[in-house]
Amino acid sequence: MTTDVTINEQEETFKNYYASELRKKKQQINNNNRGFNELEDERRQVFQQAIRTPGRRGEAIKKEEIEKEFTRRFKEENMSSAAASQ
């Protein structure tokens, strides 16, 4: 029981840390031909690592957090463009 709690706490701590690190990465959302692609590069790197070592919980968590960050940024970008067009 305590091991499950410890593992969950470790996962939660890792998720929070990794999410904060992803927020620091630069990414051009609507125009991928110019600007920074650090977040996309991180996604590619995590997917490659997941292929090499399938089943690792760390890669699964990273994938989830990267997708959440892309979604958050996309929504944020769309909300700001919708507000600007009004």
Distance bins in CASP14 RR format, pairs under 12 A and 6 or more apart:
PFRMAT RR
TARGET T0000
AUTHOR 0000-0000-0000
RMODE 2
METHOD distances of the structure
MODEL  1
1 7 0 0 0 0 0 1 0 0 0 0 0
1 8 0 0 0 0 0 1 0 0 0 0 0
2 8 0 0 0 0 0 1 0 0 0 0 0
2 9 0 0 0 0 0 1 0 0 0 0 0
3 9 0 0 0 0 0 1 0 0 0 0 0
3 10 0 0 0 0 0 1 0 0 0 0 0
4 10 0 0 0 0 0 1 0 0 0 0 0
4 11 0 0 0 0 0 1 0 0 0 0 0
5 11 0 0 0 0 0 1 0 0 0 0 0
5 12 0 0 0 0 0 1 0 0 0 0 0
6 12 0 0 0 0 0 1 0 0 0 0 0
6 13 0 0 0 0 0 1 0 0 0 0 0
7 13 0 0 0 0 0 1 0 0 0 0 0
7 14 0 0 0 0 0 1 0 0 0 0 0
7 57 0 0 0 0 1 0 0 0 0 0 0
7 58 0 0 0 0 0 1 0 0 0 0 0
7 61 0 0 0 0 0 1 0 0 0 0 0
8 14 0 0 0 0 0 1 0 0 0 0 0
8 15 0 0 0 0 0 1 0 0 0 0 0
8 57 0 0 0 0 0 1 0 0 0 0 0
8 61 0 0 0 0 0 1 0 0 0 0 0
9 15 0 0 0 0 0 1 0 0 0 0 0
9 16 0 0 0 0 0 1 0 0 0 0 0
10 16 0 0 0 0 0 1 0 0 0 0 0
10 17 0 0 0 0 0 1 0 0 0 0 0
10 57 0 0 0 0 1 0 0 0 0 0 0
10 58 0 0 0 0 0 1 0 0 0 0 0
10 61 0 0 0 0 0 1 0 0 0 0 0
11 17 0 0 0 0 0 1 0 0 0 0 0
11 18 0 0 0 0 0 1 0 0 0 0 0
11 57 1 0 0 1 0 0 0 0 0 0 0
11 58 0 0 0 0 1 0 0 0 0 0 0
11 60 0 0 0 0 1 0 0 0 0 0 0
11 61 1 0 0 1 0 0 0 0 0 0 0
11 62 0 0 0 0 0 1 0 0 0 0 0
11 64 0 0 0 0 0 1 0 0 0 0 0
11 65 0 0 0 0 0 1 0 0 0 0 0
12 18 0 0 0 0 0 1 0 0 0 0 0
12 19 0 0 0 0 0 1 0 0 0 0 0
12 61 0 0 0 0 1 0 0 0 0 0 0
12 65 0 0 0 0 0 1 0 0 0 0 0
13 19 0 0 0 0 0 1 0 0 0 0 0
13 20 0 0 0 0 0 1 0 0 0 0 0
13 61 0 0 0 0 0 1 0 0 0 0 0
14 20 0 0 0 0 0 1 0 0 0 0 0
14 21 0 0 0 0 0 1 0 0 0 0 0
14 57 0 0 0 0 1 0 0 0 0 0 0
14 58 1 0 0 1 0 0 0 0 0 0 0
14 59 0 0 0 0 0 1 0 0 0 0 0
14 60 0 0 0 0 0 1 0 0 0 0 0
14 61 1 0 0 1 0 0 0 0 0 0 0
14 62 0 0 0 0 1 0 0 0 0 0 0
14 64 0 0 0 0 0 1 0 0 0 0 0
14 65 0 0 0 0 1 0 0 0 0 0 0
15 21 0 0 0 0 0 1 0 0 0 0 0
15 22 0 0 0 0 0 1 0 0 0 0 0
15 57 0 0 0 0 0 1 0 0 0 0 0
15 58 0 0 0 0 1 0 0 0 0 0 0
15 60 0 0 0 0 0 1 0 0 0 0 0
15 61 1 0 1 0 0 0 0 0 0 0 0
15 62 0 0 0 0 1 0 0 0 0 0 0
15 63 0 0 0 0 0 1 0 0 0 0 0
15 64 1 0 0 1 0 0 0 0 0 0 0
15 65 1 0 0 1 0 0 0 0 0 0 0
15 66 0 0 0 0 0 1 0 0 0 0 0
15 68 0 0 0 0 1 0 0 0 0 0 0
15 69 0 0 0 0 0 1 0 0 0 0 0
16 22 0 0 0 0 0 1 0 0 0 0 0
16 23 0 0 0 0 0 1 0 0 0 0 0
16 61 0 0 0 0 0 1 0 0 0 0 0
16 65 0 0 0 0 1 0 0 0 0 0 0
16 68 0 0 0 0 0 1 0 0 0 0 0
17 23 0 0 0 0 0 1 0 0 0 0 0
17 24 0 0 0 0 0 1 0 0 0 0 0
17 58 0 0 0 0 0 1 0 0 0 0 0
17 61 0 0 0 0 0 1 0 0 0 0 0
17 62 0 0 0 0 0 1 0 0 0 0 0
17 65 0 0 0 0 1 0 0 0 0 0 0
18 24 0 0 0 0 0 1 0 0 0 0 0
18 25 0 0 0 0 0 1 0 0 0 0 0
18 42 0 0 0 0 1 0 0 0 0 0 0
18 46 0 0 0 0 1 0 0 0 0 0 0
18 58 0 0 0 0 1 0 0 0 0 0 0
18 59 0 0 0 0 0 1 0 0 0 0 0
18 60 0 0 0 0 0 1 0 0 0 0 0
18 61 1 0 0 1 0 0 0 0 0 0 0
18 62 1 0 0 1 0 0 0 0 0 0 0
18 63 0 0 0 0 0 1 0 0 0 0 0
18 64 0 0 0 0 1 0 0 0 0 0 0
18 65 1 0 1 0 0 0 0 0 0 0 0
18 66 0 0 0 0 1 0 0 0 0 0 0
18 68 0 0 0 0 0 1 0 0 0 0 0
18 69 0 0 0 0 1 0 0 0 0 0 0
19 25 0 0 0 0 0 1 0 0 0 0 0
19 39 0 0 0 0 0 1 0 0 0 0 0
19 61 0 0 0 0 1 0 0 0 0 0 0
19 62 0 0 0 0 1 0 0 0 0 0 0
19 64 0 0 0 0 1 0 0 0 0 0 0
19 65 1 0 1 0 0 0 0 0 0 0 0
19 66 0 0 0 0 1 0 0 0 0 0 0
19 67 0 0 0 0 0 1 0 0 0 0 0
19 68 1 0 0 1 0 0 0 0 0 0 0
19 69 1 0 0 1 0 0 0 0 0 0 0
19 72 0 0 0 0 1 0 0 0 0 0 0
20 65 0 0 0 0 1 0 0 0 0 0 0
20 69 0 0 0 0 0 1 0 0 0 0 0
21 38 0 0 0 0 0 1 0 0 0 0 0
21 39 0 0 0 0 0 1 0 0 0 0 0
21 42 0 0 0 0 1 0 0 0 0 0 0
21 62 0 0 0 0 1 0 0 0 0 0 0
21 65 0 0 0 0 1 0 0 0 0 0 0
21 66 0 0 0 0 0 1 0 0 0 0 0
21 69 0 0 0 0 1 0 0 0 0 0 0
22 38 0 0 0 0 1 0 0 0 0 0 0
22 39 1 0 0 1 0 0 0 0 0 0 0
22 40 0 0 0 0 0 1 0 0 0 0 0
22 41 0 0 0 0 0 1 0 0 0 0 0
22 42 1 0 0 1 0 0 0 0 0 0 0
22 43 0 0 0 0 1 0 0 0 0 0 0
22 46 0 0 0 0 0 1 0 0 0 0 0
22 61 0 0 0 0 0 1 0 0 0 0 0
22 62 0 0 0 0 1 0 0 0 0 0 0
22 63 0 0 0 0 0 1 0 0 0 0 0
22 64 0 0 0 0 0 1 0 0 0 0 0
22 65 1 0 0 1 0 0 0 0 0 0 0
22 66 1 0 0 1 0 0 0 0 0 0 0
22 67 0 0 0 0 0 1 0 0 0 0 0
22 68 0 0 0 0 1 0 0 0 0 0 0
22 69 1 0 1 0 0 0 0 0 0 0 0
22 70 0 0 0 0 1 0 0 0 0 0 0
22 71 0 0 0 0 0 1 0 0 0 0 0
22 72 0 0 0 0 1 0 0 0 0 0 0
22 73 0 0 0 0 1 0 0 0 0 0 0
23 38 0 0 0 0 0 1 0 0 0 0 0
23 39 0 0 0 0 1 0 0 0 0 0 0
23 42 0 0 0 0 0 1 0 0 0 0 0
23 65 0 0 0 0 0 1 0 0 0 0 0
23 66 0 0 0 0 0 1 0 0 0 0 0
23 68 0 0 0 0 0 1 0 0 0 0 0
23 69 1 0 0 1 0 0 0 0 0 0 0
23 70 0 0 0 0 0 1 0 0 0 0 0
23 72 0 0 0 0 1 0 0 0 0 0 0
23 73 0 0 0 0 1 0 0 0 0 0 0
23 76 0 0 0 0 0 1 0 0 0 0 0
24 36 0 0 0 0 0 1 0 0 0 0 0
24 38 0 0 0 0 1 0 0 0 0 0 0
24 39 0 0 0 0 1 0 0 0 0 0 0
24 42 0 0 0 0 0 1 0 0 0 0 0
24 69 0 0 0 0 0 1 0 0 0 0 0
25 36 1 0 0 1 0 0 0 0 0 0 0
25 37 0 0 0 0 1 0 0 0 0 0 0
25 38 1 1 0 0 0 0 0 0 0 0 0
25 39 1 0 1 0 0 0 0 0 0 0 0
25 40 0 0 0 0 1 0 0 0 0 0 0
25 41 0 0 0 0 1 0 0 0 0 0 0
25 42 1 0 0 1 0 0 0 0 0 0 0
25 43 0 0 0 0 1 0 0 0 0 0 0
25 45 0 0 0 0 0 1 0 0 0 0 0
25 65 0 0 0 0 0 1 0 0 0 0 0
25 66 0 0 0 0 1 0 0 0 0 0 0
25 69 0 0 0 0 1 0 0 0 0 0 0
25 70 0 0 0 0 0 1 0 0 0 0 0
25 73 0 0 0 0 1 0 0 0 0 0 0
26 35 1 0 0 1 0 0 0 0 0 0 0
26 36 1 1 0 0 0 0 0 0 0 0 0
26 37 0 0 0 0 1 0 0 0 0 0 0
26 38 1 0 1 0 0 0 0 0 0 0 0
26 39 1 0 0 1 0 0 0 0 0 0 0
26 40 0 0 0 0 0 1 0 0 0 0 0
26 41 0 0 0 0 0 1 0 0 0 0 0
26 42 0 0 0 0 0 1 0 0 0 0 0
26 69 0 0 0 0 0 1 0 0 0 0 0
26 73 0 0 0 0 0 1 0 0 0 0 0
27 34 0 0 0 0 0 1 0 0 0 0 0
27 35 0 0 0 0 1 0 0 0 0 0 0
27 36 1 0 0 1 0 0 0 0 0 0 0
27 37 1 0 0 1 0 0 0 0 0 0 0
27 38 1 0 0 1 0 0 0 0 0 0 0
27 39 1 1 0 0 0 0 0 0 0 0 0
27 40 1 0 0 1 0 0 0 0 0 0 0
27 41 0 0 0 0 1 0 0 0 0 0 0
27 42 0 0 0 0 1 0 0 0 0 0 0
27 43 0 0 0 0 1 0 0 0 0 0 0
27 66 0 0 0 0 0 1 0 0 0 0 0
27 69 0 0 0 0 1 0 0 0 0 0 0
27 70 1 0 0 1 0 0 0 0 0 0 0
27 72 0 0 0 0 0 1 0 0 0 0 0
27 73 1 0 0 1 0 0 0 0 0 0 0
27 74 0 0 0 0 1 0 0 0 0 0 0
27 76 0 0 0 0 0 1 0 0 0 0 0
27 77 0 0 0 0 0 1 0 0 0 0 0
28 34 1 0 0 1 0 0 0 0 0 0 0
28 35 1 0 1 0 0 0 0 0 0 0 0
28 36 1 0 0 1 0 0 0 0 0 0 0
28 37 1 0 0 1 0 0 0 0 0 0 0
28 38 0 0 0 0 1 0 0 0 0 0 0
28 39 0 0 0 0 1 0 0 0 0 0 0
28 40 0 0 0 0 1 0 0 0 0 0 0
28 70 0 0 0 0 0 1 0 0 0 0 0
28 73 0 0 0 0 0 1 0 0 0 0 0
28 74 0 0 0 0 0 1 0 0 0 0 0
28 77 0 0 0 0 1 0 0 0 0 0 0
29 35 0 0 0 0 0 1 0 0 0 0 0
29 36 0 0 0 0 0 1 0 0 0 0 0
29 37 0 0 0 0 0 1 0 0 0 0 0
29 39 0 0 0 0 1 0 0 0 0 0 0
29 40 0 0 0 0 0 1 0 0 0 0 0
29 69 0 0 0 0 0 1 0 0 0 0 0
29 70 0 0 0 0 1 0 0 0 0 0 0
29 71 0 0 0 0 0 1 0 0 0 0 0
29 72 0 0 0 0 0 1 0 0 0 0 0
29 73 1 0 1 0 0 0 0 0 0 0 0
29 74 1 0 1 0 0 0 0 0 0 0 0
29 75 0 0 0 0 1 0 0 0 0 0 0
29 76 0 0 0 0 1 0 0 0 0 0 0
29 77 1 0 1 0 0 0 0 0 0 0 0
29 78 0 0 0 0 1 0 0 0 0 0 0
29 79 0 0 0 0 0 1 0 0 0 0 0
29 80 0 0 0 0 0 1 0 0 0 0 0
29 81 0 0 0 0 0 1 0 0 0 0 0
30 73 0 0 0 0 0 1 0 0 0 0 0
30 74 0 0 0 0 1 0 0 0 0 0 0
30 76 0 0 0 0 0 1 0 0 0 0 0
30 77 1 0 0 1 0 0 0 0 0 0 0
30 78 0 0 0 0 1 0 0 0 0 0 0
30 80 0 0 0 0 0 1 0 0 0 0 0
30 81 0 0 0 0 1 0 0 0 0 0 0
31 37 0 0 0 0 0 1 0 0 0 0 0
31 77 0 0 0 0 0 1 0 0 0 0 0
32 39 0 0 0 0 0 1 0 0 0 0 0
32 40 1 0 0 1 0 0 0 0 0 0 0
32 41 0 0 0 0 0 1 0 0 0 0 0
32 70 0 0 0 0 0 1 0 0 0 0 0
36 42 0 0 0 0 0 1 0 0 0 0 0
37 43 0 0 0 0 1 0 0 0 0 0 0
37 44 0 0 0 0 1 0 0 0 0 0 0
37 45 0 0 0 0 0 1 0 0 0 0 0
37 70 0 0 0 0 0 1 0 0 0 0 0
38 44 0 0 0 0 0 1 0 0 0 0 0
38 45 0 0 0 0 0 1 0 0 0 0 0
38 66 0 0 0 0 0 1 0 0 0 0 0
38 69 0 0 0 0 0 1 0 0 0 0 0
38 73 0 0 0 0 0 1 0 0 0 0 0
39 45 0 0 0 0 0 1 0 0 0 0 0
39 46 0 0 0 0 0 1 0 0 0 0 0
39 62 0 0 0 0 0 1 0 0 0 0 0
39 65 0 0 0 0 0 1 0 0 0 0 0
39 66 1 0 0 1 0 0 0 0 0 0 0
39 67 0 0 0 0 0 1 0 0 0 0 0
39 68 0 0 0 0 0 1 0 0 0 0 0
39 69 1 0 0 1 0 0 0 0 0 0 0
39 70 1 0 0 1 0 0 0 0 0 0 0
39 71 0 0 0 0 0 1 0 0 0 0 0
39 72 0 0 0 0 0 1 0 0 0 0 0
39 73 1 0 0 1 0 0 0 0 0 0 0
39 74 0 0 0 0 0 1 0 0 0 0 0
40 46 0 0 0 0 0 1 0 0 0 0 0
40 47 0 0 0 0 0 1 0 0 0 0 0
40 66 0 0 0 0 1 0 0 0 0 0 0
40 69 0 0 0 0 0 1 0 0 0 0 0
40 70 0 0 0 0 1 0 0 0 0 0 0
40 73 0 0 0 0 0 1 0 0 0 0 0
41 47 0 0 0 0 0 1 0 0 0 0 0
41 48 0 0 0 0 0 1 0 0 0 0 0
41 66 0 0 0 0 0 1 0 0 0 0 0
42 48 0 0 0 0 0 1 0 0 0 0 0
42 49 0 0 0 0 0 1 0 0 0 0 0
42 59 0 0 0 0 0 1 0 0 0 0 0
42 62 0 0 0 0 1 0 0 0 0 0 0
42 63 0 0 0 0 0 1 0 0 0 0 0
42 65 0 0 0 0 1 0 0 0 0 0 0
42 66 1 0 0 1 0 0 0 0 0 0 0
42 67 0 0 0 0 0 1 0 0 0 0 0
42 69 0 0 0 0 1 0 0 0 0 0 0
42 70 0 0 0 0 0 1 0 0 0 0 0
43 49 0 0 0 0 0 1 0 0 0 0 0
43 50 0 0 0 0 0 1 0 0 0 0 0
43 59 0 0 0 0 0 1 0 0 0 0 0
43 62 0 0 0 0 1 0 0 0 0 0 0
43 63 1 0 0 1 0 0 0 0 0 0 0
43 64 0 0 0 0 0 1 0 0 0 0 0
43 65 0 0 0 0 0 1 0 0 0 0 0
43 66 1 0 1 0 0 0 0 0 0 0 0
43 67 0 0 0 0 1 0 0 0 0 0 0
43 68 0 0 0 0 0 1 0 0 0 0 0
43 69 0 0 0 0 1 0 0 0 0 0 0
43 70 1 0 0 1 0 0 0 0 0 0 0
44 50 0 0 0 0 0 1 0 0 0 0 0
44 51 0 0 0 0 0 1 0 0 0 0 0
44 62 0 0 0 0 0 1 0 0 0 0 0
44 63 0 0 0 0 0 1 0 0 0 0 0
44 66 0 0 0 0 1 0 0 0 0 0 0
45 51 0 0 0 0 0 1 0 0 0 0 0
45 52 0 0 0 0 0 1 0 0 0 0 0
45 59 0 0 0 0 0 1 0 0 0 0 0
45 62 0 0 0 0 1 0 0 0 0 0 0
45 63 0 0 0 0 0 1 0 0 0 0 0
45 66 0 0 0 0 1 0 0 0 0 0 0
46 52 0 0 0 0 0 1 0 0 0 0 0
46 53 0 0 0 0 0 1 0 0 0 0 0
46 56 0 0 0 0 0 1 0 0 0 0 0
46 58 0 0 0 0 1 0 0 0 0 0 0
46 59 1 0 1 0 0 0 0 0 0 0 0
46 60 0 0 0 0 1 0 0 0 0 0 0
46 61 0 0 0 0 1 0 0 0 0 0 0
46 62 1 0 1 0 0 0 0 0 0 0 0
46 63 1 0 1 0 0 0 0 0 0 0 0
46 64 0 0 0 0 0 1 0 0 0 0 0
46 65 0 0 0 0 1 0 0 0 0 0 0
46 66 1 0 0 1 0 0 0 0 0 0 0
46 67 0 0 0 0 0 1 0 0 0 0 0
46 69 0 0 0 0 0 1 0 0 0 0 0
47 53 0 0 0 0 0 1 0 0 0 0 0
47 54 0 0 0 0 0 1 0 0 0 0 0
47 59 0 0 0 0 1 0 0 0 0 0 0
47 60 0 0 0 0 0 1 0 0 0 0 0
47 62 0 0 0 0 1 0 0 0 0 0 0
47 63 1 0 0 1 0 0 0 0 0 0 0
47 66 0 0 0 0 1 0 0 0 0 0 0
47 67 0 0 0 0 0 1 0 0 0 0 0
48 54 0 0 0 0 0 1 0 0 0 0 0
48 59 0 0 0 0 1 0 0 0 0 0 0
48 62 0 0 0 0 0 1 0 0 0 0 0
48 63 0 0 0 0 0 1 0 0 0 0 0
49 55 0 0 0 0 0 1 0 0 0 0 0
49 56 0 0 0 0 1 0 0 0 0 0 0
49 58 0 0 0 0 1 0 0 0 0 0 0
49 59 1 0 1 0 0 0 0 0 0 0 0
49 60 0 0 0 0 0 1 0 0 0 0 0
49 62 0 0 0 0 1 0 0 0 0 0 0
49 63 0 0 0 0 0 1 0 0 0 0 0
50 56 1 0 0 1 0 0 0 0 0 0 0
50 57 0 0 0 0 0 1 0 0 0 0 0
50 58 0 0 0 0 1 0 0 0 0 0 0
50 59 1 0 1 0 0 0 0 0 0 0 0
50 60 1 0 0 1 0 0 0 0 0 0 0
50 61 0 0 0 0 0 1 0 0 0 0 0
50 62 0 0 0 0 1 0 0 0 0 0 0
50 63 1 0 0 1 0 0 0 0 0 0 0
50 64 0 0 0 0 0 1 0 0 0 0 0
50 66 0 0 0 0 0 1 0 0 0 0 0
51 59 0 0 0 0 1 0 0 0 0 0 0
51 63 0 0 0 0 0 1 0 0 0 0 0
52 59 0 0 0 0 1 0 0 0 0 0 0
53 59 1 0 0 1 0 0 0 0 0 0 0
53 60 0 0 0 0 0 1 0 0 0 0 0
53 62 0 0 0 0 0 1 0 0 0 0 0
54 60 0 0 0 0 1 0 0 0 0 0 0
54 63 0 0 0 0 0 1 0 0 0 0 0
55 61 0 0 0 0 0 1 0 0 0 0 0
55 63 0 0 0 0 0 1 0 0 0 0 0
56 62 0 0 0 0 1 0 0 0 0 0 0
56 63 0 0 0 0 0 1 0 0 0 0 0
57 63 0 0 0 0 0 1 0 0 0 0 0
57 64 0 0 0 0 0 1 0 0 0 0 0
58 64 0 0 0 0 1 0 0 0 0 0 0
58 65 0 0 0 0 1 0 0 0 0 0 0
58 66 0 0 0 0 0 1 0 0 0 0 0
59 65 0 0 0 0 0 1 0 0 0 0 0
59 66 0 0 0 0 0 1 0 0 0 0 0
60 66 0 0 0 0 0 1 0 0 0 0 0
60 67 0 0 0 0 0 1 0 0 0 0 0
61 67 0 0 0 0 0 1 0 0 0 0 0
61 68 0 0 0 0 0 1 0 0 0 0 0
62 68 0 0 0 0 0 1 0 0 0 0 0
62 69 0 0 0 0 0 1 0 0 0 0 0
63 69 0 0 0 0 0 1 0 0 0 0 0
63 70 0 0 0 0 0 1 0 0 0 0 0
64 70 0 0 0 0 0 1 0 0 0 0 0
64 71 0 0 0 0 0 1 0 0 0 0 0
65 71 0 0 0 0 0 1 0 0 0 0 0
65 72 0 0 0 0 0 1 0 0 0 0 0
66 72 0 0 0 0 0 1 0 0 0 0 0
66 73 0 0 0 0 0 1 0 0 0 0 0
67 73 0 0 0 0 0 1 0 0 0 0 0
67 74 0 0 0 0 0 1 0 0 0 0 0
68 74 0 0 0 0 0 1 0 0 0 0 0
68 75 0 0 0 0 0 1 0 0 0 0 0
69 75 0 0 0 0 0 1 0 0 0 0 0
69 76 0 0 0 0 0 1 0 0 0 0 0
70 76 0 0 0 0 0 1 0 0 0 0 0
70 77 0 0 0 0 0 1 0 0 0 0 0
71 77 0 0 0 0 0 1 0 0 0 0 0
71 78 0 0 0 0 0 1 0 0 0 0 0
72 78 0 0 0 0 0 1 0 0 0 0 0
72 79 0 0 0 0 0 1 0 0 0 0 0
73 79 0 0 0 0 0 1 0 0 0 0 0
73 80 0 0 0 0 0 1 0 0 0 0 0
74 80 0 0 0 0 0 1 0 0 0 0 0
74 81 0 0 0 0 0 1 0 0 0 0 0
75 81 0 0 0 0 0 1 0 0 0 0 0
75 82 0 0 0 0 0 1 0 0 0 0 0
76 82 0 0 0 0 0 1 0 0 0 0 0
76 83 0 0 0 0 0 1 0 0 0 0 0
77 83 0 0 0 0 0 1 0 0 0 0 0
77 84 0 0 0 0 0 1 0 0 0 0 0
78 84 0 0 0 0 0 1 0 0 0 0 0
78 85 0 0 0 0 0 1 0 0 0 0 0
79 85 0 0 0 0 0 1 0 0 0 0 0
79 86 0 0 0 0 0 1 0 0 0 0 0
80 86 0 0 0 0 0 1 0 0 0 0 0
END
